[in-house]
Amino acid sequence: MNPFSAILVPLDGSALALRSLGCATWLAARSGAQVHILNVGAPLPEAEALEKLGVPGKYRALLELHQVEGEAGEAIPAAVGRYKIDLIVMTARGESASEASPDVLKIVGDVTREVIENTAVPVLLLPPAYEELLPWRSALVPISGEAATDQALALALRLAHALDLAVTIAHVADSARAGGGGGAGARPYDEAHHEYPQMLDEFVARACPMCTAEERRRITGFHLCRGDVAQELLSLIETERVSLLVVGWHGEFMTGHAEVLKRLLWQARCAVLLVKPQPRDIFHLKVGDALA
């Protein structure tokens, strides 16, 4: 089953924001999803609005345009519920982006930061260094054992099954926190995947209890590393020619939070899918008088 049925692409008329359209329409074509374009500003006749946004003619028949007035940082999350969106595709920066700078406030634009912090649905971000290479061939999922990374892996496997992707999972032990040993240049030791296949199978089964056996078989690589987390993941992206990085995170992007994610967004050349943990369903068994 395809994990996405409605994709939202916010556009502001900038060439940067328009880069998200190619990826979104490719995903929609492969998954059968509907692409919704959101233009925040004074409403215009549809043809005029699409022209102003820079949407190429070949895409126009495939899109559903929505125009709303207000602030983009509020309008985009509101559109998620209104149009039953299950994926947002946008560039890390849009019209308001300033000159390239690794400063935390410049890695993503103000609107993008509001969206990724204030929406529960996954957001597919195209980083400043993004290089479009379609179709996707592979996905990388960093894991830690936390709920956020468990759910990111589950979504990655469903998406990989729908799009015919190979999935690599990676666990990086942070050498700075471990108190030495290894280092930023520590090499992955893939033999662990072969030495402990049962351990890996048990982990995947626990992390992805609702995934099918076919979806789990999308995992083709397992890397264990020790070193600088962001640098090890960036190295894997390059050596494995990763098309998509799927990251579980907790939704706070400002100073003091998500430091690894900030580095990944600044330097990665592939698309980055951000996945927030969602509450799991809790079932209560009623017994005795509670059934009355």
KOLVEX-873038 format. One record per atom (N, C-alpha, C, O): x, y, z; residue in one letter. Coordinates in steps of 0.02 Angstrom, whole numbers, padded with zeros to 5 digits, always signed. Layout:
XYZA
...
This chain:
+00042-00059+00000M
+00000+00000+00000M
+00044+00062+00000M
+00093+00066+00037M
+00026+00111-00042N
+00065+00172-00045N
+00054+00214+00018N
-00003+00223+00039N
+00107+00239+00049P
+00100+00276+00112P
+00072+00346+00103P
+00050+00376+00152P
+00073+00373+00042F
+00050+00442+00031F
-00004+00444-00023F
+00002+00412-00075F
-00057+00482-00009S
-00110+00491-00058S
-00121+00563-00077S
-00151+00578-00129S
-00098+00609-00036A
-00106+00681-00049A
-00042+00717-00030A
-00021+00716+00028A
-00011+00750-00079I
+00054+00783-00069I
+00044+00858-00077I
+00015+00881-00126I
+00068+00896-00028L
+00063+00969-00029L
+00130+01000-00048L
+00181+00984-00018L
+00129+01044-00097V
+00189+01080-00118V
+00176+01155-00112V
+00140+01183-00153V
+00204+01188-00061P
+00196+01260-00055P
+00244+01295-00103P
+00303+01280-00105P
+00218+01342-00143L
+00259+01380-00189L
+00251+01454-00176L
+00196+01477-00158L
+00305+01492-00184D
+00303+01564-00172D
+00326+01605-00232D
+00335+01665-00227D
+00335+01572-00289G
+00357+01607-00349G
+00432+01608-00358G
+00456+01632-00410G
+00470+01583-00309S
+00543+01583-00314S
+00567+01521-00351S
+00534+01469-00350S
+00624+01528-00383A
+00654+01471-00418A
+00674+01416-00368A
+00670+01357-00384A
+00694+01437-00308L
+00713+01387-00257L
+00654+01343-00238L
+00659+01282-00238L
+00597+01374-00223A
+00538+01336-00203A
+00514+01291-00259A
+00489+01235-00246A
+00520+01313-00321L
+00496+01275-00378L
+00534+01210-00387L
+00509+01164-00420L
+00594+01204-00359R
+00633+01143-00366R
+00597+01082-00336R
+00610+01025-00355R
+00552+01094-00289S
+00517+01039-00256S
+00465+01007-00301S
+00442+00951-00288S
+00446+01041-00355L
+00391+01016-00397L
+00410+00952-00434L
+00369+00907-00441L
+00472+00948-00459G
+00494+00889-00495G
+00491+00827-00453G
+00466+00775-00475G
+00516+00832-00391C
+00516+00775-00346C
+00445+00756-00327C
+00429+00696-00325C
+00403+00805-00313A
+00334+00792-00292A
+00294+00758-00347A
+00257+00711-00334A
+00301+00782-00409T
+00262+00752-00464T
+00287+00682-00480T
+00248+00638-00499T
+00353+00670-00472W
+00379+00602-00482W
+00351+00555-00430W
+00329+00500-00447W
+00351+00577-00367L
+00322+00535-00314L
+00248+00521-00327L
+00226+00464-00318L
+00212+00572-00348A
+00140+00563-00361A
+00128+00514-00417A
+00083+00472-00414A
+00169+00518-00470A
+00161+00473-00526A
+00174+00400-00506A
+00141+00355-00531A
+00222+00390-00461R
+00239+00322-00439R
+00190+00295-00387R
+00180+00234-00382R
+00158+00339-00349S
+00116+00316-00294S
+00042+00327-00305S
+00001+00303-00266S
+00023+00363-00358G
-00047+00377-00370G
-00074+00433-00327G
-00135+00440-00321G
-00031+00472-00296A
-00052+00527-00253A
-00074+00588-00293A
-00053+00597-00350A
-00115+00629-00262Q
-00135+00693-00291Q
-00088+00747-00265Q
-00074+00751-00205Q
-00064+00790-00310V
-00020+00845-00290V
-00062+00908-00282V
-00098+00928-00327V
-00056+00939-00223H
-00091+01001-00209H
-00039+01057-00206H
+00010+01053-00168H
-00049+01110-00244I
-00006+01168-00242I
-00039+01221-00198I
-00098+01235-00206I
+00000+01249-00152L
-00027+01301-00109L
+00009+01367-00123L
+00070+01371-00120L
-00031+01417-00140N
-00005+01485-00151N
-00035+01530-00097N
-00095+01540-00094N
+00008+01557-00054V
-00015+01601-00001V
-00007+01673-00025V
+00049+01697-00033V
-00063+01706-00036G
-00061+01775-00062G
-00128+01793-00091G
-00176+01754-00086G
-00132+01851-00122A
-00194+01873-00153A
-00214+01825-00208A
-00174+01811-00253A
-00276+01799-00206P
-00298+01751-00257P
-00298+01782-00327P
-00315+01841-00336P
-00279+01742-00376L
-00278+01762-00446L
-00314+01709-00487L
-00325+01654-00463L
-00334+01725-00549P
-00360+01672-00593P
-00309+01616-00597P
-00248+01628-00597P
-00332+01554-00601E
-00288+01496-00595E
-00230+01498-00644E
-00172+01488-00624E
-00243+01511-00707A
-00190+01512-00757A
-00138+01565-00740A
-00078+01554-00748A
-00162+01623-00718E
-00116+01678-00701E
-00075+01660-00639E
-00015+01674-00636E
-00107+01628-00590A
-00072+01609-00529A
-00017+01558-00544A
+00039+01564-00519A
-00033+01508-00585L
+00017+01457-00602L
+00075+01487-00642L
+00132+01467-00633L
+00059+01536-00684E
+00112+01570-00722E
+00156+01609-00675E
+00218+01608-00681E
+00126+01644-00628K
+00165+01684-00580K
+00209+01639-00536K
+00264+01658-00518K
+00183+01580-00519L
+00222+01534-00477L
+00276+01498-00516L
+00320+01466-00487L
+00274+01505-00582G
+00325+01474-00624G
+00314+01401-00639G
+00361+01366-00659G
+00252+01376-00630V
+00237+01305-00641V
+00239+01290-00716V
+00200+01320-00754V
+00282+01245-00738P
+00286+01228-00810P
+00220+01199-00835P
+00183+01166-00798P
+00205+01212-00898G
+00142+01190-00926G
+00131+01115-00922G
+00074+01092-00915G
+00185+01075-00927K
+00178+01002-00927K
+00151+00975-00861K
+00125+00919-00859K
+00156+01015-00807Y
+00133+00992-00742Y
+00062+01015-00727Y
+00030+00985-00683Y
+00037+01065-00760R
-00023+01100-00737R
-00085+01056-00733R
-00126+01064-00688R
-00092+01010-00780A
-00151+00967-00779A
-00149+00916-00723A
-00199+00884-00707A
-00090+00907-00693L
-00081+00856-00641L
-00092+00884-00571L
-00092+00847-00522L
-00101+00950-00565L
-00101+00983-00501L
-00169+01010-00482L
-00210+01025-00525L
-00180+01016-00417E
-00239+01051-00391E
-00214+01112-00354E
-00176+01107-00305E
-00234+01171-00376L
-00210+01234-00348L
-00256+01260-00294L
-00317+01260-00302L
-00226+01282-00238H
-00263+01313-00184H
-00230+01381-00170H
-00169+01386-00166H
-00272+01432-00162Q
-00246+01499-00148Q
-00279+01525-00085Q
-00340+01526-00079Q
-00237+01546-00037V
-00263+01573+00026V
-00223+01635+00044V
-00166+01644+00023V
-00255+01678+00082E
-00221+01738+00107E
-00199+01726+00179E
-00228+01685+00214E
-00147+01762+00199G
-00123+01755+00268G
-00048+01746+00270G
-00013+01762+00223G
-00024+01718+00326E
+00047+01705+00335E
+00062+01633+00315E
+00027+01587+00336E
+00114+01624+00276A
+00130+01557+00250A
+00143+01507+00306A
+00122+01449+00301A
+00178+01529+00359G
+00194+01484+00413G
+00134+01457+00450G
+00138+01405+00482G
+00077+01492+00445E
+00015+01469+00474E
-00030+01435+00423E
-00065+01386+00438E
-00028+01460+00361A
-00072+01434+00309A
-00054+01363+00288A
-00097+01323+00273A
+00011+01348+00287I
+00032+01281+00264I
+00010+01226+00313I
-00020+01178+00291I
+00023+01233+00379P
-00003+01182+00425P
-00079+01176+00423P
-00107+01122+00430P
-00114+01233+00414A
-00187+01231+00410A
-00210+01192+00349A
-00261+01157+00352A
-00174+01199+00294A
-00192+01163+00233A
-00185+01088+00240A
-00220+01050+00206A
-00141+01066+00284V
-00131+00994+00295V
-00196+00961+00316V
-00215+00909+00289V
-00230+00991+00365G
-00294+00963+00387G
-00350+00974+00338G
-00392+00931+00328G
-00350+01032+00307R
-00405+01050+00261R
-00408+01003+00201R
-00462+00984+00179R
-00350+00986+00174Y
-00348+00945+00113Y
-00325+00873+00126Y
-00309+00836+00080Y
-00324+00854+00190K
-00305+00785+00210K
-00237+00765+00181K
-00230+00712+00151K
-00189+00809+00190I
-00121+00799+00165I
-00084+00748+00208I
-00089+00751+00270I
-00047+00703+00177D
-00005+00658+00217D
+00069+00664+00202D
+00109+00626+00230D
+00088+00711+00158L
+00159+00726+00146L
+00166+00796+00120L
+00128+00817+00076L
+00214+00834+00148I
+00231+00900+00122I
+00298+00894+00088I
+00345+00864+00115I
+00304+00922+00028V
+00368+00925-00007V
+00386+00998-00017V
+00348+01035-00048V
+00444+01018+00009M
+00464+01088+00002M
+00540+01093+00006M
+00574+01049+00031M
+00566+01149-00019T
+00637+01161-00013T
+00652+01190+00055T
+00609+01220+00087T
+00714+01181+00078A
+00734+01207+00143A
+00729+01283+00145A
+00719+01312+00198A
+00737+01314+00087R
+00733+01387+00083R
+00686+01406+00027R
+00677+01369-00022R
+00657+01465+00034G
+00613+01491-00018G
+00631+01562-00035G
+00690+01581-00035G
+00580+01602-00048E
+00590+01670-00071E
+00629+01712-00020E
+00667+01757-00039E
+00618+01698+00045S
+00649+01740+00097S
+00720+01719+00113S
+00751+01750+00156S
+00746+01667+00080A
+00814+01643+00096A
+00866+01697+00082A
+00863+01730+00031A
+00913+01704+00129S
+00967+01751+00119S
+01027+01715+00090S
+01022+01657+00070S
+01083+01748+00088E
+01144+01717+00061E
+01164+01656+00101E
+01149+01651+00161E
+01198+01609+00068A
+01217+01547+00100A
+01256+01560+00164A
+01304+01598+00164A
+01235+01527+00218S
+01269+01533+00282S
+01252+01472+00324S
+01194+01451+00323S
+01299+01444+00360P
+01284+01386+00402P
+01250+01404+00467P
+01238+01361+00509P
+01234+01468+00477D
+01200+01489+00538D
+01134+01451+00545D
+01101+01438+00495D
+01114+01434+00607V
+01055+01394+00618V
+00993+01425+00587V
+00950+01389+00561V
+00988+01491+00588L
+00929+01523+00562L
+00928+01525+00486L
+00878+01543+00456L
+00984+01507+00454K
+00988+01511+00381K
+00988+01443+00348K
+00981+01439+00287K
+00996+01389+00386I
+00995+01323+00357I
+00927+01310+00325I
+00923+01282+00270I
+00875+01330+00359V
+00808+01328+00330V
+00778+01398+00336V
+00796+01436+00381V
+00732+01414+00292G
+00699+01478+00295G
+00649+01481+00353G
+00633+01430+00383G
+00626+01541+00368D
+00579+01550+00424D
+00515+01509+00414D
+00491+01477+00461D
+00488+01510+00353V
+00426+01474+00340V
+00438+01399+00347V
+00397+01363+00377V
+00492+01374+00319T
+00507+01303+00323T
+00514+01281+00396T
+00489+01228+00415T
+00548+01321+00436R
+00556+01303+00507R
+00488+01298+00541R
+00476+01251+00579R
+00444+01347+00529E
+00377+01344+00559E
+00340+01281+00538E
+00306+01249+00578E
+00347+01263+00474V
+00311+01204+00448V
+00337+01140+00480V
+00297+01099+00504V
+00403+01131+00481I
+00429+01067+00507I
+00419+01061+00583I
+00416+01006+00609I
+00415+01118+00617E
+00404+01115+00690E
+00330+01106+00708E
+00314+01078+00760E
+00285+01130+00665N
+00214+01135+00683N
+00168+01088+00645N
+00107+01094+00651N
+00195+01042+00606T
+00153+00993+00572T
+00172+00923+00594T
+00230+00909+00608T
+00122+00880+00598A
+00134+00811+00620A
+00150+00765+00561A
+00181+00713+00571A
+00129+00783+00501V
+00141+00739+00444V
+00214+00742+00422V
+00248+00792+00437V
+00239+00691+00389P
+00308+00693+00365P
+00319+00751+00317P
+00275+00770+00279P
+00380+00778+00319V
+00399+00833+00274V
+00461+00811+00235V
+00512+00793+00265V
+00456+00813+00169L
+00513+00797+00126L
+00547+00862+00109L
+00520+00903+00072L
+00608+00872+00136L
+00645+00933+00125L
+00699+00923+00073L
+00733+00872+00072L
+00707+00972+00030L
+00762+00973-00018L
+00814+01023+00008L
+00801+01083+00007L
+00872+00999+00032P
+00922+01043+00063P
+00952+01092+00013P
+00942+01084-00047P
+00988+01143+00038P
+01020+01191-00007P
+01066+01158-00058P
+01072+01183-00115P
+01099+01103-00039A
+01147+01070-00084A
+01114+01015-00126A
+01149+00977-00160A
+01047+01010-00124Y
+01011+00956-00158Y
+01026+00953-00232Y
+01027+01004-00267Y
+01039+00892-00256E
+01049+00880-00327E
+00997+00829-00349E
+00997+00772-00328E
+00952+00851-00392E
+00897+00806-00413E
+00923+00750-00457E
+00958+00761-00507E
+00907+00689-00436L
+00926+00629-00474L
+00868+00580-00467L
+00865+00541-00419L
+00824+00581-00517L
+00765+00537-00517L
+00773+00485-00572L
+00802+00500-00624L
+00748+00425-00561P
+00711+00401-00503P
+00757+00385-00443P
+00817+00374-00451P
+00726+00385-00384W
+00764+00364-00325W
+00781+00290-00331W
+00743+00250-00359W
+00838+00271-00302R
+00860+00202-00301R
+00867+00173-00231R
+00859+00113-00221R
+00883+00217-00182S
+00899+00190-00116S
+00882+00240-00062S
+00877+00301-00074S
+00873+00215-00001A
+00859+00256+00057A
+00904+00236+00115A
+00922+00178+00122A
+00923+00285+00156L
+00963+00274+00216L
+00923+00295+00276L
+00895+00350+00277L
+00920+00252+00327V
+00882+00267+00388V
+00928+00261+00449V
+00947+00205+00466V
+00945+00316+00482P
+00983+00311+00545P
+00936+00286+00600P
+00878+00307+00604P
+00960+00241+00642I
+00919+00213+00696I
+00954+00222+00763I
+01015+00226+00767I
+00913+00227+00816S
+00940+00234+00883S
+00903+00193+00935S
+00926+00186+00992S
+00846+00164+00915G
+00805+00128+00963G
+00750+00170+00992G
+00707+00144+01027G
+00749+00236+00978E
+00696+00280+01002E
+00635+00273+00957E
+00639+00249+00900E
+00577+00294+00984A
+00514+00289+00946A
+00518+00327+00880A
+00491+00305+00830A
+00552+00385+00881A
+00556+00426+00821A
+00591+00388+00764A
+00568+00390+00707A
+00646+00354+00780T
+00682+00319+00727T
+00647+00254+00708T
+00651+00232+00651T
+00612+00223+00756D
+00573+00163+00740D
+00520+00180+00688D
+00512+00144+00639D
+00483+00234+00699Q
+00430+00252+00653Q
+00458+00277+00586Q
+00427+00267+00534Q
+00516+00308+00587A
+00548+00328+00525A
+00566+00267+00483A
+00556+00267+00423A
+00591+00215+00516L
+00608+00154+00481L
+00546+00120+00452L
+00547+00097+00395L
+00493+00118+00490A
+00431+00087+00466A
+00405+00123+00404A
+00385+00091+00355A
+00405+00190+00405L
+00383+00228+00347L
+00430+00217+00288L
+00407+00211+00231L
+00495+00216+00302A
+00544+00206+00248A
+00533+00139+00213A
+00538+00134+00152A
+00517+00087+00252L
+00507+00021+00222L
+00444+00019+00180L
+00443-00012+00126L
+00391+00051+00203R
+00329+00053+00162R
+00341+00092+00098R
+00319+00072+00044R
+00377+00148+00104L
+00391+00188+00045L
+00437+00151-00003L
+00427+00153-00064L
+00486+00117+00025A
+00533+00079-00017A
+00498+00024-00055A
+00513+00010-00113A
+00450-00009-00023H
+00412-00062-00056H
+00371-00033-00114H
+00366-00064-00167H
+00342+00026-00103A
+00301+00057-00155A
+00342+00083-00213A
+00320+00082-00271A
+00403+00106-00199L
+00445+00138-00250L
+00502+00095-00275L
+00542+00116-00317L
+00507+00033-00249D
+00560-00013-00269D
+00629+00014-00251D
+00673+00020-00294D
+00638+00031-00187L
+00701+00058-00162L
+00736+00006-00118L
+00704-00034-00085L
+00802+00009-00118A
+00842-00029-00070A
+00852+00014-00009A
+00864+00074-00014A
+00848-00016+00050V
+00853+00022+00113V
+00916+00000+00151V
+00927-00060+00162V
+00955+00049+00171T
+01012+00037+00216T
+00996+00068+00283T
+00973+00125+00286T
+01007+00031+00337I
+00998+00061+00403I
+01066+00068+00436I
+01112+00028+00423I
+01073+00118+00479A
+01138+00133+00509A
+01129+00154+00581A
+01084+00193+00598A
+01173+00128+00623H
+01178+00152+00692H
+01248+00179+00703H
+01297+00143+00693H
+01252+00242+00723V
+01317+00274+00734V
+01324+00289+00809V
+01285+00328+00836V
+01374+00259+00841A
+01389+00275+00911A
+01431+00339+00911A
+01485+00341+00883A
+01406+00390+00944D
+01440+00455+00946D
+01503+00449+00988D
+01500+00439+01048D
+01561+00456+00956S
+01625+00448+00992S
+01634+00503+01044S
+01668+00492+01094S
+01606+00562+01032A
+01613+00617+01080A
+01578+00600+01145A
+01603+00615+01199A
+01520+00568+01141R
+01483+00549+01201R
+01510+00486+01232R
+01504+00475+01292R
+01541+00445+01191A
+01566+00381+01216A
+01630+00389+01255A
+01653+00341+01287A
+01660+00449+01253G
+01721+00461+01291G
+01782+00432+01258G
+01825+00403+01291G
+01786+00442+01191G
+01847+00419+01156G
+01835+00354+01121G
+01780+00327+01122G
+01890+00329+01091G
+01883+00268+01052G
+01855+00285+00984G
+01810+00327+00980G
+01878+00253+00933G
+01852+00268+00867G
+01871+00338+00847G
+01925+00362+00865G
+01828+00371+00811G
+01840+00439+00790G
+01799+00456+00730G
+01763+00413+00705G
+01804+00518+00707A
+01764+00539+00650A
+01777+00497+00589A
+01735+00491+00545A
+01836+00467+00586G
+01852+00427+00527G
+01841+00353+00538G
+01863+00312+00497G
+01807+00334+00593A
+01796+00263+00606A
+01759+00231+00549A
+01711+00259+00522A
+01781+00171+00529R
+01752+00138+00472R
+01694+00093+00495R
+01697+00064+00549R
+01640+00088+00453P
+01586+00043+00469P
+01611-00029+00473P
+01658-00048+00437P
+01580-00069+00516Y
+01600-00139+00517Y
+01538-00181+00501Y
+01500-00202+00545Y
+01530-00193+00436D
+01470-00226+00410D
+01465-00298+00431D
+01412-00329+00424D
+01520-00328+00455E
+01517-00398+00474E
+01466-00411+00529E
+01443-00467+00538E
+01449-00358+00567A
+01399-00367+00620A
+01332-00389+00591A
+01295-00427+00622A
+01317-00365+00531H
+01255-00385+00498H
+01254-00460+00485H
+01201-00492+00492H
+01311-00488+00467H
+01314-00559+00452H
+01322-00601+00515H
+01298-00658+00518H
+01354-00573+00566E
+01366-00610+00628E
+01303-00614+00671E
+01293-00663+00707E
+01262-00562+00667Y
+01203-00560+00709Y
+01139-00550+00669Y
+01102-00502+00683Y
+01124-00591+00620P
+01064-00581+00580P
+01000-00587+00621P
+00951-00553+00608P
+01001-00631+00672Q
+00942-00639+00713Q
+00928-00575+00753Q
+00871-00555+00760Q
+00982-00544+00779M
+00974-00482+00816M
+00944-00428+00772M
+00900-00390+00794M
+00966-00423+00710L
+00940-00374+00664L
+00867-00388+00649L
+00826-00342+00648L
+00850-00451+00636D
+00781-00469+00622D
+00735-00452+00680D
+00680-00427+00670D
+00759-00464+00741E
+00719-00449+00800E
+00709-00374+00808E
+00655-00351+00826E
+00762-00336+00794F
+00756-00263+00800F
+00705-00237+00750F
+00662-00197+00769F
+00708-00259+00688V
+00663-00235+00637V
+00591-00255+00653V
+00544-00216+00643V
+00582-00316+00678A
+00515-00339+00696A
+00486-00297+00752A
+00427-00282+00752A
+00529-00278+00800R
+00505-00236+00856R
+00490-00165+00833R
+00440-00135+00852R
+00534-00137+00791A
+00526-00068+00768A
+00469-00061+00719A
+00436-00009+00717A
+00456-00113+00680C
+00406-00109+00626C
+00356-00166+00631C
+00353-00207+00585C
+00318-00171+00685P
+00274-00229+00693P
+00219-00234+00640P
+00194-00288+00628P
+00202-00178+00608M
+00148-00178+00559M
+00174-00187+00487M
+00135-00191+00441M
+00240-00189+00479C
+00268-00197+00412C
+00264-00270+00390C
+00271-00315+00431C
+00254-00281+00326T
+00250-00348+00300T
+00320-00377+00290T
+00370-00340+00292T
+00323-00442+00280A
+00388-00474+00267A
+00419-00447+00203A
+00480-00439+00199A
+00377-00433+00153E
+00404-00405+00091E
+00435-00336+00102E
+00486-00320+00073E
+00403-00296+00144E
+00430-00230+00159E
+00496-00236+00197E
+00543-00198+00183E
+00500-00281+00244R
+00562-00290+00283R
+00619-00314+00239R
+00677-00299+00253R
+00603-00351+00187R
+00656-00375+00143R
+00687-00320+00101R
+00736-00332+00065R
+00660-00260+00105R
+00690-00203+00070R
+00757-00183+00101R
+00796-00148+00070R
+00770-00205+00163I
+00833-00190+00196I
+00889-00231+00164I
+00888-00292+00167I
+00936-00196+00134T
+00991-00231+00100T
+01059-00217+00132T
+01109-00247+00112T
+01062-00172+00181G
+01125-00157+00213G
+01115-00133+00284G
+01065-00101+00300G
+01163-00151+00328F
+01160-00131+00399F
+01230-00109+00418F
+01277-00149+00418F
+01238-00045+00437H
+01303-00017+00454H
+01306+00000+00528H
+01261+00033+00554H
+01358-00022+00561L
+01373-00001+00629L
+01436+00041+00627L
+01487+00019+00600L
+01433+00101+00655C
+01491+00146+00652C
+01502+00177+00720C
+01457+00180+00762C
+01563+00200+00731R
+01578+00243+00789R
+01615+00304+00763R
+01662+00298+00724R
+01592+00363+00783G
+01624+00424+00760G
+01577+00483+00766G
+01530+00482+00805G
+01591+00534+00727D
+01548+00593+00724D
+01485+00573+00685D
+01489+00553+00627D
+01427+00578+00717V
+01366+00551+00689V
+01350+00582+00621V
+01339+00545+00572V
+01349+00648+00617A
+01332+00681+00553A
+01382+00663+00499A
+01362+00648+00442A
+01447+00663+00516Q
+01497+00649+00465Q
+01493+00577+00440Q
+01501+00565+00380Q
+01481+00530+00485E
+01474+00460+00464E
+01415+00451+00417E
+01419+00415+00367E
+01359+00484+00434L
+01299+00477+00391L
+01310+00511+00324L
+01289+00484+00272L
+01343+00569+00323L
+01358+00602+00260L
+01404+00559+00217L
+01396+00557+00156L
+01451+00525+00248S
+01496+00481+00211S
+01457+00423+00180S
+01469+00404+00123S
+01410+00395+00219L
+01369+00341+00193L
+01326+00364+00134L
+01317+00327+00086L
+01299+00424+00140I
+01258+00451+00085I
+01298+00452+00020I
+01272+00435-00033I
+01361+00472+00025E
+01403+00477-00035E
+01424+00407-00060E
+01418+00392-00119E
+01449+00365-00015T
+01475+00300-00037T
+01420+00253-00060T
+01431+00213-00105T
+01361+00258-00030E
+01305+00215-00049E
+01261+00246-00103E
+01212+00216-00125E
+01278+00307-00124R
+01238+00343-00174R
+01165+00346-00154R
+01120+00328-00193R
+01153+00369-00094V
+01086+00370-00065V
+01043+00422-00100V
+01064+00479-00110V
+00982+00403-00117S
+00934+00449-00148S
+00893+00486-00096S
+00873+00544-00106S
+00880+00453-00039L
+00834+00480+00012L
+00860+00463+00081L
+00876+00406+00096L
+00865+00514+00124L
+00882+00506+00194L
+00818+00513+00235L
+00785+00564+00230L
+00801+00462+00274V
+00740+00463+00314V
+00759+00470+00387V
+00792+00426+00415V
+00739+00525+00418V
+00763+00542+00485V
+00703+00550+00533V
+00657+00588+00520V
+00705+00513+00588G
+00657+00523+00641G
+00682+00578+00688G
+00740+00578+00707G
+00638+00625+00705W
+00660+00680+00749W
+00601+00702+00791W
+00544+00680+00781W
+00614+00746+00841H
+00564+00765+00890H
+00532+00833+00878H
+00489+00854+00916H
+00552+00868+00826G
+00516+00928+00806G
+00541+00994+00832G
+00506+01044+00823G
+00599+00997+00863E
+00626+01061+00887E
+00691+01076+00849E
+00738+01037+00851E
+00691+01133+00815F
+00747+01148+00770F
+00791+01205+00793F
+00845+01215+00766F
+00769+01243+00842M
+00806+01303+00860M
+00870+01286+00899M
+00887+01227+00908M
+00905+01339+00922T
+00970+01332+00955T
+00968+01279+01010T
+00924+01280+01053T
+01017+01234+01009G
+01022+01183+01060G
+00986+01118+01043G
+00989+01071+01082G
+00951+01116+00987H
+00914+01057+00968H
+00934+01034+00898H
+00956+01074+00856H
+00928+00969+00886A
+00936+00940+00819A
+01001+00959+00786A
+01002+00975+00726A
+01056+00958+00824E
+01120+00980+00795E
+01143+00935+00738E
+01169+00959+00688E
+01133+00869+00745V
+01152+00824+00691V
+01110+00837+00629V
+01135+00840+00573V
+01044+00845+00639L
+00999+00859+00583L
+01019+00923+00546L
+01016+00925+00485L
+01039+00973+00584K
+01059+01036+00551K
+01118+01026+00505K
+01120+01053+00450K
+01167+00987+00527R
+01225+00974+00485R
+01206+00933+00424R
+01231+00945+00369R
+01162+00885+00433L
+01140+00844+00377L
+01103+00887+00325L
+01115+00881+00265L
+01060+00931+00349L
+01023+00975+00303L
+01069+01024+00268L
+01057+01043+00211L
+01122+01044+00301W
+01167+01092+00271W
+01211+01061+00217W
+01227+01093+00167W
+01230+00997+00226Q
+01279+00967+00181Q
+01253+00912+00135Q
+01283+00899+00084Q
+01197+00881+00152A
+01173+00825+00112A
+01150+00848+00043A
+01122+00902+00035A
+01164+00806-00006R
+01144+00822-00075R
+01083+00782-00097R
+01062+00786-00155R
+01054+00743-00051C
+00995+00704-00067C
+00934+00733-00029C
+00942+00775+00015C
+00875+00710-00048A
+00814+00731-00013A
+00814+00703+00058A
+00841+00649+00070A
+00784+00740+00105V
+00782+00720+00175V
+00709+00717+00197V
+00674+00768+00196V
+00686+00658+00217L
+00617+00650+00241L
+00617+00651+00317L
+00647+00608+00350L
+00583+00701+00346L
+00580+00710+00418L
+00516+00677+00444L
+00461+00691+00420L
+00524+00634+00494V
+00467+00596+00521V
+00464+00606+00596V
+00512+00592+00632V
+00407+00632+00620K
+00397+00640+00692K
+00362+00579+00720K
+00320+00549+00685K
+00378+00559+00782P
+00342+00502+00811P
+00269+00519+00823P
+00253+00574+00847P
+00226+00473+00806Q
+00154+00482+00817Q
+00132+00439+00875Q
+00160+00385+00886Q
+00082+00462+00914P
+00058+00421+00970P
+00033+00353+00945P
-00002+00349+00895P
+00052+00301+00980R
+00028+00234+00962R
-00041+00223+00993R
-00055+00249+01047R
-00082+00185+00959D
-00149+00170+00985D
-00143+00130+01049D
-00103+00083+01054D
-00183+00149+01098I
-00184+00114+01162I
-00252+00080+01170I
-00304+00113+01164I
-00252+00016+01184F
-00314-00021+01191F
-00325-00037+01265F
-00279-00058+01300F
-00386-00027+01288H
-00403-00041+01357H
-00452-00100+01359H
-00503-00099+01324H
-00437-00151+01398L
-00481-00208+01405L
-00527-00196+01464L
-00504-00188+01521L
-00593-00195+01451K
-00641-00184+01504K
-00664-00251+01532K
-00681-00297+01495K
-00664-00257+01598V
-00685-00319+01630V
-00734-00303+01686V
-00736-00247+01710V
-00772-00353+01706G
-00816-00345+01763G
-00867-00291+01752G
-00899-00287+01700G
-00875-00248+01804D
-00926-00195+01802D
-00914-00146+01746D
-00960-00112+01724D
-00851-00141+01723A
-00835-00093+01670A
-00872-00109+01606A
-00879-00065+01563A
-00895-00171+01598L
-00931-00190+01537L
-01004-00171+01540L
-01038-00173+01489L
-01028-00153+01597A
-01100-00139+01605A
-01118-00073+01574A
-01176-00053+01576A
